[in-house]
Amino acid sequence: MLCLCDLCHGGLSDLQSHFRGAKRLIELRQERTIGCFVEQYLAWLDVMAAASHSRSSVFSSQEIITLLGESGDRWSFDAIPCPSDQFQIVCEIVTLYKNQLDPDNSSVETLTQVSEIKQRLLERPAHCERGQNWLHMTEAYRFAIILYLLRLFSCDIDEFELDWLVSSVLYHARATPPASGWSDQLLWPLFHAGLELQDAKRQEWVRERARCMQSSGGFGNVKSALVLLEGVWKGKRPAKYIDLMLGRGSGTVLLI
């Protein structure tokens, strides 16, 4: 609840105590919530918050696999937009980055793993089982995760590949109906595509979609994300991806 309040009130969060306290409460309970929904959602929030900050996630990859339980390949409810198979890859990416001895200078072995993760993402079958909107939302996440992966590890990207990845995210985002539960869940993919935009027309489309998401969903982290994008579009981009989310004062932007 504290984490969701932070999302509502501008998307700035201290992050330090929320997830450790919540995990401790889970450990003290003998029973799980129906479908393990609350536990799964906490793990989702924890990992996606850690993905853009220097802090490590509280929930480990093995704990998340345990929380997914027998379903394994899908969340218990549809409230989480990133499919569980893609999310487990995000967990792998975050763990790989945090476990480096020198995150500023990735080893050859690490970059080989990065390339292998990228290939697995590209080879994953599309999620067509729940209709067109679900397909477009999950495909937007697929290509955004690749963008995130390549920027997090400071990989060299061919300009044609970069344009393909960004265009893919925007195409699938545009295919979701605006002011809907589908499009309102696409802040994370749109942010990572938006970081690469130099075309004024595309930038304006992202602005309009962000305003629509802010009006429809009401979460303040949309506005905070747009502020960060406006800074990047003006040339104010930090050298390291992990420094992007530094907010005002002691807070950091919680981008989910």
Phi, psi and omega per residue, in radians:
M1 nan -0.681 3.113
L2 -1.100 -0.704 3.134
C3 -1.126 -0.771 3.130
L4 -1.142 -0.621 3.069
C5 -1.094 -0.708 3.097
D6 -1.087 -0.687 3.108
L7 -1.087 -0.718 -3.123
C8 -1.184 -0.734 -3.038
H9 -1.600 1.039 2.986
G10 1.625 -0.128 3.096
G11 1.352 0.194 3.092
L12 -1.720 2.394 -3.052
S13 -2.541 2.650 3.014
D14 -1.402 -0.632 3.021
L15 1.214 -0.343 -2.946
Q16 -1.179 -0.671 -3.017
S17 -1.798 -0.399 -3.001
H18 -0.952 -0.991 -2.969
F19 -1.332 -0.615 3.098
R20 -1.135 -0.716 3.111
G21 -1.143 -0.749 -3.140
A22 -1.135 -0.720 3.127
K23 -1.120 -0.666 3.118
R24 -1.109 -0.693 3.089
L25 -1.093 -0.688 3.101
I26 -1.076 -0.760 -3.115
E27 -1.148 -0.520 -3.126
L28 -1.365 -0.387 3.135
R29 -1.423 2.439 3.107
Q30 -1.486 -0.370 -3.107
E31 -2.053 2.747 3.064
R32 -1.714 2.772 3.053
T33 -1.243 2.911 -3.097
I34 -1.010 2.178 -3.123
G35 1.172 0.159 -3.098
C36 1.047 0.474 -2.995
F37 -1.095 -0.856 -3.093
V38 -1.106 -0.765 3.135
E39 -1.098 -0.738 3.113
Q40 -1.115 -0.728 -3.103
Y41 -1.169 -0.651 3.082
L42 -1.106 -0.742 3.121
A43 -1.102 -0.700 3.102
W44 -1.072 -0.852 3.141
L45 -1.080 -0.741 -3.105
D46 -1.082 -0.880 -3.080
V47 -1.196 -0.743 -3.117
M48 -1.189 -0.513 3.047
A49 -1.238 -0.765 -3.134
A50 -1.165 -0.429 -3.090
A51 -1.055 -0.478 -3.069
S52 -2.008 0.206 -3.129
H53 -2.304 2.932 -3.115
S54 -1.293 -0.352 -3.124
R55 -1.206 2.630 3.060
S56 -1.511 2.736 3.112
S57 -1.265 2.615 3.132
V58 -1.394 -0.688 3.133
F59 -1.506 2.251 3.118
S60 -1.442 2.881 3.125
S61 -1.046 -0.692 -3.140
Q62 -1.167 -0.665 3.107
E63 -1.143 -0.641 3.127
I64 -1.176 -0.717 3.077
I65 -1.044 -0.688 3.111
T66 -1.142 -0.717 -3.138
L67 -1.175 -0.539 3.086
L68 -1.197 -0.464 3.023
G69 1.120 -2.570 -3.039
E70 -1.174 -0.502 -3.136
S71 -1.083 -0.758 2.986
G72 1.110 -0.952 -3.013
D73 -1.704 0.080 3.111
R74 -2.773 2.700 3.084
W75 -1.238 2.815 -3.105
S76 -1.247 -0.496 3.086
F77 -2.324 3.028 -3.043
D78 -1.614 0.231 -3.042
A79 -1.282 -0.320 -3.109
I80 -1.749 2.087 -2.980
P81 -1.296 -0.539 -3.107
C82 -1.445 2.131 -3.137
P83 -0.992 2.635 -3.038
S84 -1.090 -0.571 3.133
D85 -1.185 -0.680 3.066
Q86 -1.204 -0.678 -3.122
F87 -1.115 -0.680 3.111
Q88 -1.123 -0.513 3.048
I89 -1.247 -0.664 3.053
V90 -1.044 -0.760 3.093
C91 -1.007 -0.737 3.130
E92 -1.114 -0.730 3.130
I93 -1.102 -0.832 -3.117
V94 -1.066 -0.792 -3.137
T95 -1.095 -0.748 3.136
L96 -1.066 -0.742 -3.118
Y97 -1.192 -0.787 -3.072
K98 -1.208 -0.459 -3.076
N99 -1.515 0.003 3.116
Q100 -1.224 2.493 3.065
L101 -1.213 -0.626 3.135
D102 -2.382 1.584 -3.093
P103 -1.025 -0.396 -3.134
D104 -1.381 -0.251 -3.123
N105 -2.413 1.489 -3.110
S106 -1.165 2.438 -3.137
S107 -1.305 2.902 3.095
V108 -1.071 -0.681 3.129
E109 -1.093 -0.738 3.135
T110 -1.131 -0.787 -3.138
L111 -1.137 -0.530 3.047
T112 -1.144 -0.712 3.084
Q113 -1.138 -0.674 3.092
V114 -1.037 -0.799 3.128
S115 -1.090 -0.672 -3.137
E116 -1.199 -0.681 3.104
I117 -1.117 -0.760 3.110
K118 -1.021 -0.775 -3.128
Q119 -1.117 -0.687 3.109
R120 -1.114 -0.683 3.113
L121 -1.105 -0.739 -3.129
L122 -1.176 -0.524 -3.073
E123 -1.530 -0.175 -3.132
R124 -1.082 2.392 3.085
P125 -1.158 2.580 3.124
A126 -1.191 2.618 3.135
H127 -1.572 1.619 -3.088
C128 -1.811 0.032 -2.937
E129 -1.318 -0.225 -3.073
R130 -2.221 0.521 3.037
G131 1.697 3.026 -3.042
Q132 -1.141 -0.732 -3.115
N133 -1.108 -0.716 3.088
W134 -1.113 -0.720 3.102
L135 -1.025 -0.874 -3.088
H136 -1.151 -0.682 3.135
M137 -1.125 -0.791 -3.109
T138 -1.247 -0.556 3.078
E139 -1.222 -0.637 3.063
A140 -1.037 -0.701 3.098
Y141 -1.159 -0.721 -3.120
R142 -0.947 -0.919 -3.062
F143 -1.281 -0.519 3.084
A144 -1.210 -0.634 3.103
I145 -1.117 -0.661 3.094
I146 -1.135 -0.762 3.074
L147 -1.026 -0.796 3.119
Y148 -1.042 -0.809 -3.125
L149 -1.030 -0.846 -3.071
L150 -1.191 -0.632 3.131
R151 -1.339 -0.626 -3.137
L152 -1.071 -0.705 -3.117
F153 -1.697 0.235 3.060
S154 0.918 0.772 -3.139
C155 -1.363 2.592 3.008
D156 -1.273 2.313 -3.104
I157 -2.184 2.234 3.048
D158 -1.099 2.406 -3.056
E159 -1.069 -0.545 3.123
F160 -1.267 -0.669 3.084
E161 -1.161 -0.733 3.131
L162 -1.052 -0.780 3.127
D163 -1.113 -0.655 3.118
W164 -1.122 -0.779 -3.129
L165 -1.124 -0.815 -3.134
V166 -1.123 -0.805 -3.133
S167 -1.081 -0.618 3.133
S168 -1.138 -0.758 3.097
V169 -1.071 -0.821 -3.108
L170 -1.151 -0.688 3.125
Y171 -1.043 -0.857 -3.090
H172 -1.234 -0.590 3.083
A173 -1.157 -0.723 3.125
R174 -1.147 -0.445 -3.113
A175 -1.378 -0.186 3.074
T176 -1.554 2.478 -3.125
P177 -1.155 2.303 3.140
P178 -1.150 2.771 -3.141
A179 0.938 0.766 3.116
S180 -2.327 2.907 3.094
G181 -1.069 -0.441 3.117
W182 -1.248 -0.967 -3.075
S183 -1.228 -0.543 -3.130
D184 -1.167 -0.284 -3.120
Q185 -1.613 0.083 -2.989
L186 -1.804 0.371 -3.141
L187 -1.073 -0.813 -3.096
W188 -1.048 -0.872 3.092
P189 -1.090 -0.752 -3.117
L190 -1.130 -0.611 3.117
F191 -1.095 -0.812 -3.085
H192 -1.234 -0.557 3.018
A193 -1.240 -0.712 -3.118
G194 -1.074 -0.533 3.126
L195 -1.050 -0.403 -3.067
E196 -1.748 -0.030 -3.027
L197 -1.393 2.340 3.027
Q198 -2.128 -0.271 3.141
D199 -1.364 2.196 -3.077
A200 -1.083 -0.619 -3.123
K201 -1.149 -0.765 3.116
R202 -1.194 -0.680 3.095
Q203 -1.039 -0.734 -3.140
E204 -1.152 -0.632 3.100
W205 -1.114 -0.725 3.112
V206 -1.117 -0.701 3.087
R207 -1.019 -0.851 -3.097
E208 -1.126 -0.711 3.131
R209 -1.171 -0.649 3.094
A210 -1.115 -0.744 3.110
R211 -1.106 -0.673 3.103
C212 -1.128 -0.751 3.106
M213 -1.106 -0.710 3.130
Q214 -1.108 -0.738 -3.134
S215 -1.216 -0.672 -3.075
S216 -1.356 -0.819 -3.065
G217 -1.610 -0.597 3.081
G218 1.486 -0.020 -3.120
F219 -1.385 2.280 -3.064
G220 -1.220 -0.280 3.141
N221 -1.181 -0.327 3.067
V222 -1.138 -0.823 3.130
K223 -1.103 -0.732 3.135
S224 -1.102 -0.691 3.117
A225 -1.130 -0.685 3.136
L226 -1.160 -0.642 3.077
V227 -1.042 -0.761 3.117
L228 -1.110 -0.739 3.128
L229 -1.107 -0.735 3.125
E230 -1.044 -0.667 3.101
G231 -1.137 -0.745 3.119
V232 -1.114 -0.715 -3.137
W233 -1.155 -0.373 3.080
K234 -1.616 0.104 3.094
G235 1.627 0.141 -3.117
K236 -1.706 1.152 -3.123
R237 -1.946 2.187 3.119
P238 -1.129 2.743 -3.107
A239 -1.128 -0.640 -3.115
K240 -1.825 2.352 3.109
Y241 -0.968 -0.696 -3.019
I242 -1.145 -0.242 3.118
D243 -1.623 -0.007 -3.073
L244 -1.071 -0.653 -2.947
M245 -1.548 0.105 3.126
L246 -1.112 2.107 -3.064
G247 -1.801 -2.742 -3.122
R248 -1.391 2.471 3.075
G249 1.093 -2.320 -3.087
S250 -1.609 -0.067 -3.069
G251 -1.532 2.741 3.021
T252 -2.181 2.633 -3.071
V253 -1.273 2.233 -3.139
L254 -1.668 1.760 -3.039
L255 -1.770 1.829 -3.138
I256 -2.433 nan nan
